[in-house]
Amino acid sequence: MYGGVGGGTSLALVLAAGLFVGTAPSRAADLGGDCCADLEERVAELEATTARKGNRKVSLEVSGQVNQGVLYWDDGWESNAYVVTNDNSRSRFRFRGKAKIDKDWEAGYRLEIGVRSANSKRFTQNDLATSAPFDLRDSYWYLKSKTYGTVAVGLMSTATDGITEINLAQTKDFAKYSDIEDTGLGLFLRRKDGALASGGGTGNPYSYYNLIGVHGDQPGEGEKRFNGVRYTTPEFQGFTASAFWGQDDYWDASLNYSGEHAGFAIEAGIGYGEITDGGQTQTACAAIGGAPGNHDTKCTQFGGSVSVMHKETGLFANFGAGVKNDDIIESTTLFSVRGADDEQTFWSTQAGIEKKWTALGKTTVYGEYYHYEGGGNTRTLSSTFAGTANAAAVVSTGVESYGLGVAQGIDAAAMTLYLSYRHVEGDISVVNTAGGVAAAGAANAIALEDLDLVFGGGIIKF
């Protein structure tokens, strides 16, 4: 009896299993047919609205940021507020990717386009939209080896780009402590009597950023973007070295460090750059503002910076400095500024506290100071503004600035809101010119109005 019942039970189980196996494929096919049709339609819709890669071997990453704000300015006689793109870290979008070759080597690329609605560093009292809305920032490919380092070819940062601006705090996105021209220094010089250096007479318009090495670039700071070849070593004990060469005889080299000691995060770098082509007018290491002579000359610069942050308390300090020696001032055959100092120097600092006091994100409170002293340059100043018979040759300049600010990160939106204040004082001394040559006589100091700048805005990254 027991065996019979057990046998019947076993037979029933076998028959039930066979029935399930026989019917399951049919049901699965019917169900799969319906759901897969819907799924395929949905996939087609997504493909139609999604950025695609050209192949499956090289990755594609799309990212960028939008950085806009309201910049209020007061030059002593006039004040206004403009909505501008913050050029401390302007809006941009980028495409980058890489492909693994083997366990040691990879290849990659980077394309980046800068976007400006209006430029925070080039507007004037008379004109807001003074810059092209788009500019090519990066366009290069690279080969990278964990053993031998990285070689990149194309348009990119030089080895010393950012060498005087190293910053561990979120102030790097809206208030550079070294490159202060990015906040409102495109405004024309204003004399104490109200006159503007906006052209007229004999000479050129002259903005506050022209007081800093003509183009507003810090001594010791590398060319921001240049066509060339760059090599970067592998990281060793926190150190990396980089060298860059560009056409028209530009080259530079740097040594950087990133690490942590005794609860302090530290980033630092030093760099040296040189150019020997007098035809370069737009590099950071060139004093020429007008047409250059057709000859070779030499310009050298050295700079560096360090940023330290205590990880527990959030206290931080940044310091940068640089020096430039520019032979172009004396050697150009077009326009000789006799007796002008060919050396330019600066130093700057920023310190504060950055800590996550709320669930929103990090809060930053800081203060800053900047000091620049420069030799002459071959950019002329209007005779009307300078009060001279002819165009005035600039023999020395100076800029001093102090400021403070606050920022609030919003982690959930990858966003930072900020508010900064900066006070800027400028000095300039000129001599009269005759026949394109600095005339004899004592230099004349022009009394300039100070600038007050308040910048509020936000940056959101994607």
Secondary structure, 3 states (H helix, E strand, C coil): CHHHHHHHHHHHHHHHHHHHHHHHHHHHHHHHHHHHHHHHHHHHHHHHCCCCCCCCCCCCEEEEEEEEEEEEEECCCCEEEEEEECCCCCEEEEEEEEEECCCCEEEEEEEEEEECCCECCCCCCCCCCCCCCEEEEEEEEEEEECCCEEEEEEEECCCCCCCCCCCCCHHHHCCCCCCHHHCCCCCECEECCCCECCCCCCCECCEHHHHCCCCCCCCCCCCCCEEEEEEECCCECCEEEEEEEECCCEEEEEEEEEEEECCEEEEEEEEEEEECCCCCCCCCCCCCCCCCCCCCCCEEEEEEEEEEEECCCCEEEEEEEEEEEECHHHHCCCCECCCCCCEEEEEEEEEEEEECCCCCCCEEEEEEEEEEEECCEEEEECHHHHCCCCCEEEEEEEEEEEEEEEEEEEHHHCEEEEEEEEEEEEEEEEEEEECCEECCCCCEEECECCEEEEEEEEEEEC
